[in-house]
Amino acid sequence: MADPKLAVIYYSSTGNIHAMAERLAEAGKRAGAEVRLRQVAELAPAEAIASNAAWSQHFDRTKDEPKATADDIVWADAVLLGTPTRYGNVSSQLKQFLDTLGPQWQQGLLADKVYAGFTASMTEHGGQESTLLALYNTIHHFGGIIAAPGYTDQLKFSDGNPYGVSHVTGGTNDAPLGEAQLAALDHLAGRVIRIAAKLAG
């Protein structure tokens, strides 16, 4: 096939998911994919954003970046979806974007693509796995092909999440990505691109 097309679509409030999305986009390009990096629109009211300095700063830094549209998923061969955990579930911002895709779903334009997810939470057992599993419910309805990483590489025994890639941001919510997470993100991008290429071939 021509260069595989990878869409990295995410929501990030304070920047942790943003950092993961950027790493995935870089890894996708290194793996030979054409990449679109897109954040979904912010839905929270201004007073909620202003109540958290990190949220406010990240919003200001990224407000002019390209926003995700339905075309970004239709265009892609592989899609990586990122969300922070919200009580063990998908953030309302990402879910609202997914909920607008009914017309594309009805036309079958979201099916037969490769999908996987990534997430972050402040604590080690903060709902990371349940968030990814909840995200994948939508992909089942799309008719998408979930390419969870499983334990397909030894590095996953360090990262420890077979459902996708996750990051623990710590009590101050700003712990940087470690080597295990960076390696797992690179592996995930490469995996979905390889599978998309095989399906197209």
N, C-alpha and C positions, 0 to 999 in steps of 0.2 A: 504494500500500500504506500501511498504518499506519506509524508511525515504525519504520524498520529497527532490528533488534536486533543489536547488536555485542557479542561476547564477546572480551575481551582476556585470554588465559590464558598464564601465563608461569612460568618458574622463574628466580630470581635469588639468587645466593649473597652478593654483596657490595654490590648495589644498582644496578649499571649497567643491567641489564635492567629492573629495577623502575622506574627513571627513564624509560626508553623506553616502558614499558607505561603509565605515568601520562600521558605526553604523548599517546600514541595514544588513551587514554580521553577525555582532554580534547578532542582533535581530533574524535573521534567524536561527542561531545555537541554541539560547535559545528556539525557537519554535520547535526544533526537526529536522531541515532540515540539509542535507549535503550541504555545501556551497562552491562555487567557487567565489572568488573575483578577478576580472580581469580588468585591464585598457587597453584601446586600444592604439595603437602605436601613438606616436607624429609625426605629419606631418610638423609642422612649421620649417622654416629654422633656423639654429643656431643663426643668427644675430637677428632674432625676439625674440627668447627666451632670449638671452643675454641682450636685451633692457629693460627687466623687471626683477628686482631683485627677486621678489617673484616667478615668473615663472621659472627663472633659478634655484633657490634654490629647488623648488619642483621637477623640472625635475631631478636634481642631486640626490635627496633623493629617487626617485621612479623609476629610469631608469632600475634597475635590477629586479623590481617586475614582476611577470608573466604577459604576454600580452594575450589579448583575441584572441581566435581562433574560427572558425566556430563550432568546436566540443563542445565548452562551451555552446552554445545555443542548439545544437542537444541533448546534454547530459541532459539538464535541464528540469524539469517539470514547473518551474516558472522562469521568467527572469525579473530583474529590470534593467532598462537602465537609466544612468545618464549623463547629459550634462549641461554645462553652457549655458546661453542664448547667442546667437550670432545674434544680430539685430532681436530678437524675433524668432530665428530659432535654429535648431540643429547645434552644432559645426561641422565643416568639418571633424574633426578627427573621431567622432562617426559615422557620416554619411558615411564616406569612408569605415569604417568597415562594416556597414550594407549593403553598396553597393557591397561588395565582396561576399555576401551570395547567389548569384543567383543559383549556383549549388544545394545548400541545399533547397532553395525555390522550384526549379523545381521538386525536389524529394518529396516535401511535408513534409520535415523534420522540418520545422519551425512552422507548423500549430498545432492547438489544444493544445498550451501551454498557460499559464497565463502570461500576461505581464503588467507592469506598469512603470511609469517613475518618475524621480526626477530631479530638476534643481535648479539653483541659479543665481541671478543677483545682481548688485550693488544697484539698486533702487527698490522701492516697485512695481512700474508698469513698470518694465524693460523687459517685454516680456515673463514672466514666463509661463503664460497660453498658449500663442500662441506657445511657444517652445514645450510644452507637446503635444498640439494638432497636431503640425507638426510631431512630433515623432510618434504619433499614426497612421498617414497615412501609414507609413511603416508596422506597425503591422497589419493593415487591409489587406494589400497585402499578408502578410505572412499567413493569415488565423488564426492569433492568437486571443486569448480571452483577451480583455482589462479589467483589474480589477481595474479601477480607484477607489480611496477610497470613492468618494462622501462624503456624510455626514452620514456615517455608524456608527460613534461614536461621542459622544459629543465633544471630543477633537478637531474634525475637525472645530468646530466653533471658536477655538482659532488659529489654523493653517491657516484656511481660504482658502484652495485650494482643491476643489473637484476633480481636474484633476490628482493629484499626490501629491508630496511633494515639496515645494519650500522654499528657504532661501534667505533673503535679506542680502547681505554681507556688505553694507554700503559704504560710500564715500572712505574709505581706503581699501575696498575690503577684510577685514579680521575680520569682526564681527563674533564671535563664534556662534555656534548653540545654540539656546535658548531651554528652557524646552518644548515649544510648538512644535518646530521642531523635537526635539528628540522623543517626544511622537508620533508625526505623522509618523516619520520614523519607529518606532517600530510597530505601527499599520499597516502600509503598508506592512511590511515584513510578519507579522502574517496573514494578509488578503490574500495575494497572495498564501501563503503556504496552508492555509485552503481551498481555492478554488481549488488549484491543487490537494489536497488530495481528495476532493469530486469528482472531475472529474475522478480521477483514481479509485475511489471506486465503 
